[in-house]
Amino acid sequence: MTRLFRRRRQAFAVLASLLLWLGLEEAPVAVAQPTIGMRSTFPGRRIGGNTRGASRPLVHLVPASLNSTFVPATAGRIGILESPSQDSQSTADLCPLQLEFRAISPDGKEDPNGRLLFQRTLLPEREGITLITLPSFGQPTAWTSTYRCSQAASASIDLLPIGTSVTPPPLTLLLPPANQLAEDRKVQALLERVAPSCGGTISTREMMALFELPDKIKEGEWPAKLAVRCP
């Protein structure tokens, strides 16, 4: 009886070990997405549009040294700079500004047909800074910005193609908080520094210096102060 009991216990132990091994083999293994590596491979553009000619350049206010990649603060604040229009006395060349946020491909590259996570269209405005607050995406996200011009606006100045006037548009990779670097924290702090000026203005020279904008974006008739908009 004792020998039979021992044999059964041994068989049960073997069976339990086998079931445990099979369970471990079949269990899904969570693999962290290599978002840190995406910083070097993502085809980012902090500045979009021509710096000379017809279109109004747009600038994503993100770190200058991180290939147009950025980790927003917990509050989700991002910023964009609109340059002066072609005619400082006219509003004909002002078009709505559309911001799109799309899921990116698994290999960390932009996918123009990626799933749309969020979209925001802003009213036509003159040169200035716009701060907006994003929802939490919880995944790497491609952010593009461009003007959406009607046929009437395009024809009125004979410069803006229908649909868009920023080619190529600025393109930024937004990453989750776990990927934060010192450069991200610096820009987060700068955006917080600008935020109290919502509804007012900020010195153009100060803003250019704070966000390390290149000389080519400074060409044109910039006013001494820029409006700060927080829709």
C-alpha positions in Angstrom: 0.0 0.0 0.0 2.8 2.4 1.0 4.7 1.5 -2.2 1.7 2.1 -4.4 1.0 5.5 -2.7 4.6 6.6 -3.3 4.4 5.7 -7.0 1.1 7.6 -7.4 2.6 10.6 -5.6 5.7 10.5 -7.9 3.5 10.3 -11.0 1.4 13.2 -9.8 4.5 15.3 -9.2 5.7 14.5 -12.8 2.4 15.4 -14.2 2.2 18.7 -12.3 5.6 19.7 -13.5 4.7 18.9 -17.1 1.5 21.0 -16.8 3.4 23.8 -15.2 6.0 23.7 -18.0 3.4 23.7 -20.7 1.6 26.6 -19.1 4.8 28.7 -19.0 5.5 27.9 -22.6 2.1 29.0 -23.7 1.9 32.1 -21.6 2.3 35.4 -23.6 5.6 37.2 -22.9 5.3 40.9 -22.6 7.9 42.6 -24.7 8.6 46.3 -24.0 8.4 48.4 -27.1 11.9 49.8 -27.9 10.8 53.4 -27.8 14.2 54.8 -26.8 15.7 53.6 -30.1 12.9 55.3 -32.0 14.5 58.7 -31.2 17.4 58.0 -33.6 15.4 56.4 -36.4 12.2 58.5 -36.5 12.2 60.9 -39.5 11.4 63.9 -37.5 11.2 67.6 -38.6 10.9 70.3 -36.0 10.4 73.0 -38.7 7.9 72.4 -41.5 7.3 74.4 -44.7 9.6 76.6 -46.7 11.7 79.1 -44.8 11.5 81.3 -47.9 8.7 81.6 -50.5 5.0 81.1 -50.2 4.2 79.0 -47.2 4.3 80.0 -43.6 6.8 77.9 -41.7 5.5 76.1 -38.7 7.7 75.1 -35.7 7.0 72.4 -33.2 8.3 73.6 -29.8 10.2 70.5 -29.0 13.9 69.8 -28.1 16.3 71.0 -30.9 18.7 68.1 -30.2 16.4 65.1 -30.2 15.5 64.6 -33.8 12.0 66.1 -33.2 11.1 63.7 -30.5 9.5 64.8 -27.3 8.0 63.5 -24.0 5.3 65.9 -22.9 4.8 66.6 -19.2 2.1 64.8 -17.3 -0.3 67.7 -18.1 0.2 66.9 -21.8 1.1 70.4 -22.9 2.7 71.0 -26.3 3.4 74.2 -28.3 3.6 75.3 -31.9 5.0 78.5 -33.4 3.3 80.1 -36.5 5.5 82.5 -38.5 4.3 85.8 -40.0 2.0 85.6 -43.0 3.1 86.9 -46.4 1.2 90.1 -46.2 1.2 91.7 -42.8 -1.8 93.8 -43.8 -4.0 91.1 -45.2 -5.9 88.1 -43.7 -6.4 86.4 -47.0 -3.5 84.0 -46.5 -4.5 82.9 -43.1 -5.9 79.4 -42.9 -7.1 77.0 -40.2 -4.3 75.0 -38.6 -4.9 71.3 -38.3 -2.9 69.1 -35.8 -3.1 65.3 -36.2 -1.9 62.6 -33.9 -1.5 59.1 -35.3 -0.3 55.7 -34.1 3.0 54.8 -35.6 4.2 51.6 -37.2 5.8 48.9 -35.0 9.2 49.7 -36.4 9.0 53.3 -35.1 8.4 55.0 -38.5 5.8 57.4 -39.5 2.7 55.8 -41.0 0.5 58.5 -42.8 -2.3 56.0 -42.7 -1.9 55.1 -39.1 -4.8 55.1 -36.8 -5.9 58.6 -35.9 -5.8 59.0 -32.2 -6.7 62.7 -31.9 -7.2 65.8 -34.1 -7.5 69.5 -33.4 -8.3 72.3 -35.8 -7.4 75.8 -34.7 -8.8 79.0 -36.0 -6.7 81.1 -38.5 -4.3 83.3 -36.6 -1.4 85.6 -37.3 2.1 84.9 -36.0 2.3 83.6 -32.4 2.6 80.7 -30.1 -0.2 78.3 -29.5 -0.2 75.9 -26.5 -2.7 73.0 -26.3 -3.2 70.2 -23.9 -3.3 66.6 -25.2 -5.1 63.6 -23.9 -2.9 60.7 -22.7 -2.2 58.4 -25.7 -0.2 55.8 -23.8 1.8 54.9 -26.9 4.3 56.4 -29.3 2.4 58.9 -31.4 3.3 60.9 -34.6 2.3 64.5 -34.5 1.9 66.6 -37.7 0.7 70.2 -38.2 -0.4 71.9 -41.4 -2.7 74.6 -42.7 -6.0 73.6 -44.3 -6.9 76.1 -46.9 -10.1 76.5 -48.8 -10.3 77.1 -52.5 -11.1 80.7 -51.9 -8.1 81.3 -49.7 -5.8 79.6 -52.1 -7.0 81.5 -55.1 -7.0 84.9 -53.3 -3.2 84.9 -53.0 -2.3 82.4 -55.7 0.3 80.8 -53.4 -1.4 78.3 -51.2 -2.4 74.9 -52.7 -5.8 73.7 -51.7 -5.7 71.5 -48.7 -2.2 72.3 -47.3 0.4 75.1 -47.4 3.1 73.4 -45.4 5.2 71.0 -47.3 6.7 69.0 -45.7 4.8 69.5 -42.5 6.6 69.5 -39.2 6.7 66.0 -37.8 7.3 65.0 -34.1 7.4 61.7 -32.3 5.7 62.0 -28.9 6.8 59.3 -26.5 5.4 58.0 -23.1 6.8 59.3 -19.8 9.2 56.3 -19.3 11.3 57.7 -22.2 11.9 61.1 -20.6 15.3 62.7 -21.0 16.8 65.9 -19.6 16.1 67.7 -22.9 12.5 66.8 -22.6 12.3 68.2 -19.1 13.9 71.4 -20.2 11.3 72.0 -22.9 8.5 71.0 -20.6 9.8 73.8 -18.2 10.0 76.3 -21.0 6.4 75.6 -22.1 5.3 76.1 -18.4 7.2 79.3 -18.4 5.3 80.5 -21.5 1.9 79.3 -20.2 1.2 82.3 -17.7 1.3 84.6 -20.8 -1.8 82.9 -22.3 -4.0 85.6 -23.7 -1.1 88.1 -23.7 2.3 88.3 -25.4 5.9 87.2 -25.0 9.1 88.8 -26.3 9.9 87.4 -29.8 13.6 87.6 -29.1 13.3 85.8 -25.8 11.2 83.1 -27.3 13.6 82.5 -30.2 16.5 82.2 -27.8 14.6 79.9 -25.3 13.7 77.4 -28.0 17.0 77.6 -29.9 15.4 78.5 -33.2 17.8 78.8 -36.2 18.5 82.1 -37.9 16.6 81.0 -41.1 13.3 80.9 -39.2 13.9 84.5 -38.0 13.8 85.9 -41.5 10.7 88.0 -42.3 8.9 90.8 -40.5 8.5 89.4 -37.0 6.8 91.8 -34.4 8.7 92.6 -31.2 6.1 90.5 -29.3 4.2 87.4 -30.1 0.7 86.5 -29.0 0.4 83.5 -26.8 -2.8 81.5 -27.4 -4.2 78.7 -25.3 -7.5 77.6 -26.9 
